[in-house]
Amino acid sequence: MLIYKNTRRKQRIAEQERQIEIQKTEKLLKDQELTAIDAMISGQEKERQRLANELHDNLGSTLATVKLHFQHLTKNRNNSKIENLEELYAKTDHLLEEAYQKVRTIAHEKNSGVMANQGLLPAIKKFAKKASNGDALQIVVQDYGLEERLDNALEISIFRMIQELITNIIKHANATEVHISLTNHDSLLNIIIEDNGKGFDTKVISQKDGMGLRTIEKRIEHLEGTFEIDSTIGKGTNIIINIPI
């Protein structure tokens, strides 16, 4: 009887410790969400400001000069007494080519990720690093074709969905490994979240957990995306999300 009581006591203490750890993790993830969203908004504003400065400094003066040249050419195109018109035409053509190349350079920098040091992907990677817990839980993030920033509101929505799904895994799945994959397939964002946890019967799920998943599904439907869950008891869970971007 004494052994039974001691065993039950240890089980209660272990469960209390587990609940305390879950509460700590939830607070950490909530704080991380606020930090990540602030970073995404700040990064988007900095990116816009950088682009505006780039256009103003590198392109504005060139186009202003082209405009002056055209005004002069238009005013004097029928005046045979004005010298160097051909030279002015050549200069104007050169400036237009220069402006075109500057636009291409700015576009290339944006597409190559120069201005994408903030945003969804860095936020998810930082979140995964914070949520990982040594050998108890490892969260790995892989990405393919996500060099460009997405719309700010879309980034925040996707981040919140991923955070909520990972939080559910931490709280309920008893998983030690989670893999998050984000892939851009021809303007379609594919998100796969896999865990090696205890899994569950998708047909038999608690009202509380089911409500959370349905809320995420509604968000994805609002974004004109799709949401699938494949889970087997004892074999983990696989979540697939597709969202047009």
Secondary structure, DSSP 8 states (H G I E B T S, - for coil): -HHHHHHHHHHHHHHHHHHHHHHHHHHHHHHHHHHHHHHHHHHHHHHHHHHHHHIIIIIIHHHHHHHHHHHHHHHHTT-TT---HHHHHHHHHHHHHHHHHHHHHHHHHHHTTTT-SSSHHHHHHHHHHHH-BTTTBEEEEEEES--S---HHHHHHHHHHHHHHHHHIIIII--SEEEEEEEEETTEEEEEEEE-S----TTS--HHHHHHHHHHHHHHHHTT-EEEEEE-TTS-EEEEEEEE-
